[in-house]
């Protein structure tokens, strides 16, 4: 908002305020509302606070006609234009100026009081918020001025300019060579013997069971009537026990052979 702008905004309105004549301040101890004639106000009416640019205006107007009774331009708050009294939060001392502007520098100090404590609180907050905004606007203006005065950095690439990016600590994943077989993880078991099927368990070797000797036919051994057949040494698994030297007839009988 520009200071010379014709736009004027209303930031606070209170329907009832009282104006008091105050005695001149003899010392610097501050104003006291108890020294005023609070039961005999000099004027009563409506209060409006407007803002035009950076300046706030406290306007005292008639309740019915809206005629301006007095106004106080405020350029700084807290300041000398609006002061709080020392013994109450509902009363202030305001320096008013001639509303017609016919005589520059003509001003007077009056006592301003609110019937409700909440109205005095709103009056105080409205002035604080306005000048808080004024300070923020001033800081932003200073920042913009300093940024515009500072040389601008040209971060663009010039013609033919290149950059090189070095990315370190990046290792490529090693891949096995073509045709190479990955070695299986050791499981603690011995590899199978050659010729065995993979994945199977090698069975233990089968022991050869001895072939029982063929028992001779009992009928042929007890055949007394005919001559005994000729012995075939190649088919006799027990050997030639009948011709062994020194064998007795008792030993021959124990073997089951009958000799005639």
Rosetta constraint file for C-alpha pairs under 8 A:
AtomPair CA 1 CA 5 HARMONIC 7.12 0.50
AtomPair CA 1 CA 53 HARMONIC 5.73 0.50
AtomPair CA 2 CA 53 HARMONIC 5.42 0.50
AtomPair CA 2 CA 54 HARMONIC 7.97 0.50
AtomPair CA 3 CA 52 HARMONIC 6.73 0.50
AtomPair CA 3 CA 53 HARMONIC 3.83 0.50
AtomPair CA 3 CA 54 HARMONIC 5.91 0.50
AtomPair CA 3 CA 55 HARMONIC 7.88 0.50
AtomPair CA 4 CA 52 HARMONIC 7.99 0.50
AtomPair CA 4 CA 53 HARMONIC 6.62 0.50
AtomPair CA 5 CA 52 HARMONIC 7.14 0.50
AtomPair CA 5 CA 53 HARMONIC 6.53 0.50
AtomPair CA 6 CA 52 HARMONIC 7.31 0.50
AtomPair CA 7 CA 52 HARMONIC 6.39 0.50
AtomPair CA 8 CA 50 HARMONIC 6.44 0.50
AtomPair CA 8 CA 51 HARMONIC 5.62 0.50
AtomPair CA 8 CA 52 HARMONIC 4.72 0.50
AtomPair CA 8 CA 53 HARMONIC 7.79 0.50
AtomPair CA 9 CA 50 HARMONIC 5.38 0.50
AtomPair CA 9 CA 51 HARMONIC 5.25 0.50
AtomPair CA 9 CA 52 HARMONIC 6.63 0.50
AtomPair CA 10 CA 48 HARMONIC 7.20 0.50
AtomPair CA 10 CA 49 HARMONIC 5.98 0.50
AtomPair CA 10 CA 50 HARMONIC 4.25 0.50
AtomPair CA 10 CA 51 HARMONIC 6.37 0.50
AtomPair CA 11 CA 48 HARMONIC 7.83 0.50
AtomPair CA 11 CA 49 HARMONIC 5.70 0.50
AtomPair CA 11 CA 50 HARMONIC 5.57 0.50
AtomPair CA 11 CA 51 HARMONIC 6.95 0.50
AtomPair CA 11 CA 126 HARMONIC 6.50 0.50
AtomPair CA 12 CA 48 HARMONIC 5.73 0.50
AtomPair CA 12 CA 49 HARMONIC 5.03 0.50
AtomPair CA 12 CA 50 HARMONIC 7.11 0.50
AtomPair CA 12 CA 122 HARMONIC 7.62 0.50
AtomPair CA 12 CA 123 HARMONIC 6.99 0.50
AtomPair CA 12 CA 126 HARMONIC 6.42 0.50
AtomPair CA 13 CA 46 HARMONIC 7.67 0.50
AtomPair CA 13 CA 47 HARMONIC 5.79 0.50
AtomPair CA 13 CA 48 HARMONIC 4.52 0.50
AtomPair CA 13 CA 49 HARMONIC 6.45 0.50
AtomPair CA 14 CA 46 HARMONIC 6.01 0.50
AtomPair CA 14 CA 47 HARMONIC 5.14 0.50
AtomPair CA 14 CA 48 HARMONIC 6.47 0.50
AtomPair CA 14 CA 119 HARMONIC 6.89 0.50
AtomPair CA 15 CA 45 HARMONIC 7.06 0.50
AtomPair CA 15 CA 46 HARMONIC 4.64 0.50
AtomPair CA 15 CA 47 HARMONIC 6.37 0.50
AtomPair CA 15 CA 63 HARMONIC 7.31 0.50
AtomPair CA 16 CA 44 HARMONIC 6.84 0.50
AtomPair CA 16 CA 45 HARMONIC 5.42 0.50
AtomPair CA 16 CA 46 HARMONIC 4.98 0.50
AtomPair CA 16 CA 47 HARMONIC 6.92 0.50
AtomPair CA 16 CA 114 HARMONIC 7.19 0.50
AtomPair CA 16 CA 115 HARMONIC 7.56 0.50
AtomPair CA 17 CA 44 HARMONIC 5.68 0.50
AtomPair CA 17 CA 45 HARMONIC 5.65 0.50
AtomPair CA 17 CA 46 HARMONIC 5.98 0.50
AtomPair CA 17 CA 47 HARMONIC 6.54 0.50
AtomPair CA 17 CA 112 HARMONIC 7.04 0.50
AtomPair CA 17 CA 113 HARMONIC 5.90 0.50
AtomPair CA 17 CA 114 HARMONIC 5.14 0.50
AtomPair CA 17 CA 115 HARMONIC 6.98 0.50
AtomPair CA 18 CA 41 HARMONIC 5.95 0.50
AtomPair CA 18 CA 42 HARMONIC 7.44 0.50
AtomPair CA 18 CA 43 HARMONIC 5.83 0.50
AtomPair CA 18 CA 44 HARMONIC 4.49 0.50
AtomPair CA 18 CA 45 HARMONIC 6.74 0.50
AtomPair CA 18 CA 112 HARMONIC 5.82 0.50
AtomPair CA 18 CA 113 HARMONIC 5.17 0.50
AtomPair CA 18 CA 114 HARMONIC 6.51 0.50
AtomPair CA 19 CA 41 HARMONIC 5.65 0.50
AtomPair CA 19 CA 42 HARMONIC 5.55 0.50
AtomPair CA 19 CA 43 HARMONIC 5.04 0.50
AtomPair CA 19 CA 44 HARMONIC 6.16 0.50
AtomPair CA 19 CA 110 HARMONIC 6.62 0.50
AtomPair CA 19 CA 111 HARMONIC 5.52 0.50
AtomPair CA 19 CA 112 HARMONIC 4.88 0.50
AtomPair CA 19 CA 113 HARMONIC 6.49 0.50
AtomPair CA 20 CA 36 HARMONIC 7.06 0.50
AtomPair CA 20 CA 37 HARMONIC 7.33 0.50
AtomPair CA 20 CA 38 HARMONIC 7.31 0.50
AtomPair CA 20 CA 40 HARMONIC 7.71 0.50
AtomPair CA 20 CA 41 HARMONIC 5.02 0.50
AtomPair CA 20 CA 42 HARMONIC 5.19 0.50
AtomPair CA 20 CA 43 HARMONIC 7.12 0.50
AtomPair CA 20 CA 110 HARMONIC 5.95 0.50
AtomPair CA 20 CA 111 HARMONIC 4.62 0.50
AtomPair CA 20 CA 112 HARMONIC 6.40 0.50
AtomPair CA 20 CA 113 HARMONIC 7.85 0.50
AtomPair CA 21 CA 36 HARMONIC 7.19 0.50
AtomPair CA 21 CA 41 HARMONIC 7.71 0.50
AtomPair CA 21 CA 42 HARMONIC 6.56 0.50
AtomPair CA 21 CA 110 HARMONIC 5.65 0.50
AtomPair CA 21 CA 111 HARMONIC 6.16 0.50
AtomPair CA 22 CA 35 HARMONIC 7.77 0.50
AtomPair CA 22 CA 36 HARMONIC 5.96 0.50
AtomPair CA 22 CA 109 HARMONIC 7.49 0.50
AtomPair CA 22 CA 110 HARMONIC 6.10 0.50
AtomPair CA 22 CA 111 HARMONIC 6.09 0.50
AtomPair CA 23 CA 35 HARMONIC 7.94 0.50
AtomPair CA 23 CA 36 HARMONIC 7.67 0.50
AtomPair CA 25 CA 30 HARMONIC 7.52 0.50
AtomPair CA 25 CA 31 HARMONIC 7.01 0.50
AtomPair CA 30 CA 85 HARMONIC 6.67 0.50
AtomPair CA 30 CA 86 HARMONIC 6.45 0.50
AtomPair CA 31 CA 84 HARMONIC 7.72 0.50
AtomPair CA 31 CA 85 HARMONIC 4.99 0.50
AtomPair CA 31 CA 86 HARMONIC 6.17 0.50
AtomPair CA 31 CA 93 HARMONIC 7.68 0.50
AtomPair CA 32 CA 36 HARMONIC 7.67 0.50
AtomPair CA 32 CA 85 HARMONIC 5.34 0.50
AtomPair CA 32 CA 86 HARMONIC 5.61 0.50
AtomPair CA 32 CA 87 HARMONIC 5.77 0.50
AtomPair CA 32 CA 88 HARMONIC 7.94 0.50
AtomPair CA 33 CA 38 HARMONIC 7.69 0.50
AtomPair CA 33 CA 85 HARMONIC 6.41 0.50
AtomPair CA 33 CA 86 HARMONIC 7.79 0.50
AtomPair CA 33 CA 87 HARMONIC 6.54 0.50
AtomPair CA 33 CA 88 HARMONIC 6.98 0.50
AtomPair CA 33 CA 91 HARMONIC 6.72 0.50
AtomPair CA 34 CA 38 HARMONIC 7.64 0.50
AtomPair CA 34 CA 87 HARMONIC 7.51 0.50
AtomPair CA 37 CA 41 HARMONIC 7.07 0.50
AtomPair CA 45 CA 60 HARMONIC 6.75 0.50
AtomPair CA 45 CA 61 HARMONIC 5.98 0.50
AtomPair CA 45 CA 62 HARMONIC 5.17 0.50
AtomPair CA 45 CA 63 HARMONIC 5.28 0.50
AtomPair CA 46 CA 60 HARMONIC 5.80 0.50
AtomPair CA 46 CA 61 HARMONIC 5.20 0.50
AtomPair CA 46 CA 62 HARMONIC 6.03 0.50
AtomPair CA 46 CA 63 HARMONIC 5.38 0.50
AtomPair CA 47 CA 58 HARMONIC 7.12 0.50
AtomPair CA 47 CA 59 HARMONIC 5.74 0.50
AtomPair CA 47 CA 60 HARMONIC 4.83 0.50
AtomPair CA 47 CA 61 HARMONIC 6.29 0.50
AtomPair CA 48 CA 58 HARMONIC 6.05 0.50
AtomPair CA 48 CA 59 HARMONIC 5.18 0.50
AtomPair CA 48 CA 60 HARMONIC 6.64 0.50
AtomPair CA 48 CA 61 HARMONIC 7.72 0.50
AtomPair CA 49 CA 56 HARMONIC 6.72 0.50
AtomPair CA 49 CA 57 HARMONIC 5.50 0.50
AtomPair CA 49 CA 58 HARMONIC 4.71 0.50
AtomPair CA 49 CA 59 HARMONIC 6.14 0.50
AtomPair CA 50 CA 56 HARMONIC 5.66 0.50
AtomPair CA 50 CA 57 HARMONIC 5.23 0.50
AtomPair CA 50 CA 58 HARMONIC 6.83 0.50
AtomPair CA 50 CA 59 HARMONIC 7.82 0.50
AtomPair CA 51 CA 55 HARMONIC 5.86 0.50
AtomPair CA 51 CA 56 HARMONIC 4.40 0.50
AtomPair CA 51 CA 57 HARMONIC 6.20 0.50
AtomPair CA 51 CA 130 HARMONIC 7.83 0.50
AtomPair CA 52 CA 56 HARMONIC 6.42 0.50
AtomPair CA 52 CA 57 HARMONIC 7.91 0.50
AtomPair CA 54 CA 75 HARMONIC 7.08 0.50
AtomPair CA 54 CA 131 HARMONIC 7.65 0.50
AtomPair CA 54 CA 134 HARMONIC 6.10 0.50
AtomPair CA 55 CA 73 HARMONIC 6.66 0.50
AtomPair CA 55 CA 74 HARMONIC 5.82 0.50
AtomPair CA 55 CA 75 HARMONIC 5.10 0.50
AtomPair CA 56 CA 73 HARMONIC 5.95 0.50
AtomPair CA 56 CA 74 HARMONIC 5.10 0.50
AtomPair CA 56 CA 75 HARMONIC 6.63 0.50
AtomPair CA 56 CA 127 HARMONIC 7.53 0.50
AtomPair CA 56 CA 130 HARMONIC 7.59 0.50
AtomPair CA 57 CA 71 HARMONIC 6.59 0.50
AtomPair CA 57 CA 72 HARMONIC 5.65 0.50
AtomPair CA 57 CA 73 HARMONIC 4.54 0.50
AtomPair CA 57 CA 74 HARMONIC 5.91 0.50
AtomPair CA 58 CA 71 HARMONIC 5.32 0.50
AtomPair CA 58 CA 72 HARMONIC 5.02 0.50
AtomPair CA 58 CA 73 HARMONIC 6.44 0.50
AtomPair CA 58 CA 74 HARMONIC 7.47 0.50
AtomPair CA 59 CA 68 HARMONIC 7.02 0.50
AtomPair CA 59 CA 69 HARMONIC 7.66 0.50
AtomPair CA 59 CA 70 HARMONIC 6.11 0.50
AtomPair CA 59 CA 71 HARMONIC 4.34 0.50
AtomPair CA 59 CA 72 HARMONIC 6.62 0.50
AtomPair CA 60 CA 68 HARMONIC 6.03 0.50
AtomPair CA 60 CA 69 HARMONIC 5.39 0.50
AtomPair CA 60 CA 70 HARMONIC 5.31 0.50
AtomPair CA 60 CA 71 HARMONIC 6.02 0.50
AtomPair CA 61 CA 66 HARMONIC 5.16 0.50
AtomPair CA 61 CA 67 HARMONIC 5.30 0.50
AtomPair CA 61 CA 68 HARMONIC 4.45 0.50
AtomPair CA 61 CA 69 HARMONIC 5.31 0.50
AtomPair CA 61 CA 70 HARMONIC 7.31 0.50
AtomPair CA 62 CA 66 HARMONIC 4.60 0.50
AtomPair CA 62 CA 67 HARMONIC 5.18 0.50
AtomPair CA 62 CA 68 HARMONIC 6.57 0.50
AtomPair CA 62 CA 69 HARMONIC 6.94 0.50
AtomPair CA 68 CA 99 HARMONIC 7.22 0.50
AtomPair CA 69 CA 99 HARMONIC 7.47 0.50
AtomPair CA 70 CA 96 HARMONIC 6.32 0.50
AtomPair CA 70 CA 97 HARMONIC 6.77 0.50
AtomPair CA 70 CA 98 HARMONIC 6.56 0.50
AtomPair CA 70 CA 99 HARMONIC 5.61 0.50
AtomPair CA 71 CA 96 HARMONIC 5.44 0.50
AtomPair CA 71 CA 97 HARMONIC 5.99 0.50
AtomPair CA 71 CA 98 HARMONIC 7.17 0.50
AtomPair CA 71 CA 99 HARMONIC 5.92 0.50
AtomPair CA 72 CA 81 HARMONIC 7.40 0.50
AtomPair CA 72 CA 94 HARMONIC 7.21 0.50
AtomPair CA 72 CA 95 HARMONIC 6.15 0.50
AtomPair CA 72 CA 96 HARMONIC 4.38 0.50
AtomPair CA 72 CA 97 HARMONIC 5.74 0.50
AtomPair CA 73 CA 81 HARMONIC 7.86 0.50
AtomPair CA 73 CA 96 HARMONIC 7.63 0.50
AtomPair CA 73 CA 97 HARMONIC 7.71 0.50
AtomPair CA 74 CA 81 HARMONIC 6.25 0.50
AtomPair CA 74 CA 82 HARMONIC 7.83 0.50
AtomPair CA 76 CA 81 HARMONIC 7.91 0.50
AtomPair CA 76 CA 131 HARMONIC 7.03 0.50
AtomPair CA 77 CA 81 HARMONIC 7.91 0.50
AtomPair CA 77 CA 82 HARMONIC 7.27 0.50
AtomPair CA 77 CA 127 HARMONIC 6.81 0.50
AtomPair CA 77 CA 128 HARMONIC 6.77 0.50
AtomPair CA 77 CA 131 HARMONIC 6.78 0.50
AtomPair CA 78 CA 82 HARMONIC 6.78 0.50
AtomPair CA 78 CA 83 HARMONIC 7.23 0.50
AtomPair CA 79 CA 83 HARMONIC 6.90 0.50
AtomPair CA 80 CA 95 HARMONIC 7.79 0.50
AtomPair CA 81 CA 93 HARMONIC 7.87 0.50
AtomPair CA 81 CA 94 HARMONIC 5.59 0.50
AtomPair CA 81 CA 95 HARMONIC 5.06 0.50
AtomPair CA 81 CA 96 HARMONIC 7.92 0.50
AtomPair CA 82 CA 92 HARMONIC 6.71 0.50
AtomPair CA 82 CA 93 HARMONIC 5.80 0.50
AtomPair CA 82 CA 94 HARMONIC 4.76 0.50
AtomPair CA 82 CA 95 HARMONIC 6.78 0.50
AtomPair CA 83 CA 92 HARMONIC 5.61 0.50
AtomPair CA 83 CA 93 HARMONIC 5.17 0.50
AtomPair CA 83 CA 94 HARMONIC 6.64 0.50
AtomPair CA 84 CA 89 HARMONIC 7.19 0.50
AtomPair CA 84 CA 91 HARMONIC 6.60 0.50
AtomPair CA 84 CA 92 HARMONIC 4.61 0.50
AtomPair CA 84 CA 93 HARMONIC 6.34 0.50
AtomPair CA 85 CA 89 HARMONIC 7.20 0.50
AtomPair CA 85 CA 91 HARMONIC 6.22 0.50
AtomPair CA 85 CA 92 HARMONIC 5.69 0.50
AtomPair CA 85 CA 93 HARMONIC 7.05 0.50
AtomPair CA 89 CA 117 HARMONIC 7.27 0.50
AtomPair CA 89 CA 120 HARMONIC 7.15 0.50
AtomPair CA 90 CA 113 HARMONIC 5.76 0.50
AtomPair CA 90 CA 114 HARMONIC 5.52 0.50
AtomPair CA 90 CA 115 HARMONIC 7.47 0.50
AtomPair CA 90 CA 116 HARMONIC 7.39 0.50
AtomPair CA 90 CA 117 HARMONIC 5.71 0.50
AtomPair CA 90 CA 120 HARMONIC 5.38 0.50
AtomPair CA 90 CA 121 HARMONIC 8.00 0.50
AtomPair CA 91 CA 111 HARMONIC 6.99 0.50
AtomPair CA 91 CA 112 HARMONIC 5.61 0.50
AtomPair CA 91 CA 113 HARMONIC 4.38 0.50
AtomPair CA 91 CA 114 HARMONIC 6.62 0.50
AtomPair CA 91 CA 120 HARMONIC 7.62 0.50
AtomPair CA 92 CA 111 HARMONIC 5.90 0.50
AtomPair CA 92 CA 112 HARMONIC 5.14 0.50
AtomPair CA 92 CA 113 HARMONIC 6.44 0.50
AtomPair CA 93 CA 109 HARMONIC 6.61 0.50
AtomPair CA 93 CA 110 HARMONIC 5.77 0.50
AtomPair CA 93 CA 111 HARMONIC 4.73 0.50
AtomPair CA 93 CA 112 HARMONIC 6.00 0.50
AtomPair CA 94 CA 109 HARMONIC 5.66 0.50
AtomPair CA 94 CA 110 HARMONIC 5.56 0.50
AtomPair CA 94 CA 111 HARMONIC 6.40 0.50
AtomPair CA 94 CA 112 HARMONIC 6.76 0.50
AtomPair CA 95 CA 107 HARMONIC 6.54 0.50
AtomPair CA 95 CA 108 HARMONIC 5.56 0.50
AtomPair CA 95 CA 109 HARMONIC 4.49 0.50
AtomPair CA 95 CA 110 HARMONIC 6.50 0.50
AtomPair CA 96 CA 107 HARMONIC 5.43 0.50
AtomPair CA 96 CA 108 HARMONIC 5.49 0.50
AtomPair CA 96 CA 109 HARMONIC 6.29 0.50
AtomPair CA 96 CA 110 HARMONIC 7.35 0.50
AtomPair CA 97 CA 105 HARMONIC 7.41 0.50
AtomPair CA 97 CA 106 HARMONIC 5.89 0.50
AtomPair CA 97 CA 107 HARMONIC 4.33 0.50
AtomPair CA 97 CA 108 HARMONIC 6.68 0.50
AtomPair CA 98 CA 102 HARMONIC 7.41 0.50
AtomPair CA 98 CA 103 HARMONIC 7.19 0.50
AtomPair CA 98 CA 104 HARMONIC 7.86 0.50
AtomPair CA 98 CA 106 HARMONIC 6.14 0.50
AtomPair CA 98 CA 107 HARMONIC 6.44 0.50
AtomPair CA 113 CA 120 HARMONIC 7.90 0.50
AtomPair CA 114 CA 119 HARMONIC 6.40 0.50
AtomPair CA 114 CA 120 HARMONIC 5.93 0.50
AtomPair CA 115 CA 119 HARMONIC 7.70 0.50
AtomPair CA 116 CA 120 HARMONIC 6.90 0.50
AtomPair CA 117 CA 121 HARMONIC 6.38 0.50
AtomPair CA 118 CA 122 HARMONIC 6.33 0.50
AtomPair CA 119 CA 123 HARMONIC 6.24 0.50
AtomPair CA 120 CA 124 HARMONIC 6.30 0.50
AtomPair CA 121 CA 125 HARMONIC 6.24 0.50
AtomPair CA 122 CA 126 HARMONIC 6.01 0.50
AtomPair CA 123 CA 127 HARMONIC 6.66 0.50
AtomPair CA 124 CA 128 HARMONIC 6.39 0.50
AtomPair CA 125 CA 129 HARMONIC 6.05 0.50
AtomPair CA 126 CA 130 HARMONIC 6.31 0.50
AtomPair CA 127 CA 131 HARMONIC 6.46 0.50
AtomPair CA 128 CA 132 HARMONIC 6.08 0.50
AtomPair CA 129 CA 133 HARMONIC 6.29 0.50
AtomPair CA 130 CA 134 HARMONIC 6.41 0.50
AtomPair CA 131 CA 135 HARMONIC 6.22 0.50
AtomPair CA 132 CA 136 HARMONIC 6.37 0.50
AtomPair CA 133 CA 137 HARMONIC 6.16 0.50
AtomPair CA 134 CA 138 HARMONIC 6.28 0.50
AtomPair CA 135 CA 139 HARMONIC 6.30 0.50
AtomPair CA 136 CA 140 HARMONIC 6.24 0.50
AtomPair CA 137 CA 141 HARMONIC 6.18 0.50
AtomPair CA 138 CA 142 HARMONIC 6.30 0.50
AtomPair CA 139 CA 143 HARMONIC 6.30 0.50
AtomPair CA 140 CA 144 HARMONIC 6.20 0.50
AtomPair CA 141 CA 145 HARMONIC 6.16 0.50
AtomPair CA 142 CA 146 HARMONIC 6.18 0.50
AtomPair CA 143 CA 147 HARMONIC 6.12 0.50
AtomPair CA 144 CA 148 HARMONIC 6.11 0.50
AtomPair CA 145 CA 149 HARMONIC 6.18 0.50
AtomPair CA 146 CA 150 HARMONIC 6.19 0.50
AtomPair CA 157 CA 161 HARMONIC 6.02 0.50
AtomPair CA 157 CA 162 HARMONIC 7.70 0.50
AtomPair CA 176 CA 180 HARMONIC 6.50 0.50
AtomPair CA 176 CA 181 HARMONIC 7.96 0.50
AtomPair CA 176 CA 182 HARMONIC 7.61 0.50
AtomPair CA 192 CA 196 HARMONIC 6.36 0.50
AtomPair CA 192 CA 198 HARMONIC 7.26 0.50
AtomPair CA 192 CA 202 HARMONIC 7.60 0.50
AtomPair CA 196 CA 200 HARMONIC 7.64 0.50
AtomPair CA 196 CA 202 HARMONIC 7.12 0.50
AtomPair CA 213 CA 237 HARMONIC 6.95 0.50
AtomPair CA 216 CA 220 HARMONIC 7.89 0.50
AtomPair CA 216 CA 221 HARMONIC 7.65 0.50
AtomPair CA 217 CA 221 HARMONIC 6.61 0.50
AtomPair CA 218 CA 222 HARMONIC 6.26 0.50
AtomPair CA 219 CA 223 HARMONIC 6.12 0.50
AtomPair CA 221 CA 228 HARMONIC 7.96 0.50
AtomPair CA 221 CA 257 HARMONIC 7.72 0.50
AtomPair CA 221 CA 258 HARMONIC 7.56 0.50
AtomPair CA 223 CA 228 HARMONIC 7.85 0.50
AtomPair CA 231 CA 236 HARMONIC 7.96 0.50
AtomPair CA 232 CA 236 HARMONIC 6.44 0.50
AtomPair CA 233 CA 239 HARMONIC 7.19 0.50
AtomPair CA 233 CA 240 HARMONIC 7.34 0.50
AtomPair CA 236 CA 240 HARMONIC 7.69 0.50
AtomPair CA 240 CA 244 HARMONIC 6.85 0.50
AtomPair CA 242 CA 247 HARMONIC 7.81 0.50
AtomPair CA 242 CA 252 HARMONIC 7.34 0.50
AtomPair CA 242 CA 259 HARMONIC 7.98 0.50
AtomPair CA 247 CA 251 HARMONIC 6.40 0.50
AtomPair CA 247 CA 252 HARMONIC 7.07 0.50
AtomPair CA 248 CA 252 HARMONIC 6.28 0.50
AtomPair CA 249 CA 253 HARMONIC 6.16 0.50
AtomPair CA 250 CA 254 HARMONIC 6.37 0.50
AtomPair CA 251 CA 255 HARMONIC 6.61 0.50
AtomPair CA 252 CA 256 HARMONIC 6.98 0.50
AtomPair CA 252 CA 257 HARMONIC 6.01 0.50
AtomPair CA 252 CA 258 HARMONIC 7.13 0.50
AtomPair CA 252 CA 259 HARMONIC 7.65 0.50
AtomPair CA 253 CA 257 HARMONIC 5.88 0.50
AtomPair CA 253 CA 258 HARMONIC 6.38 0.50
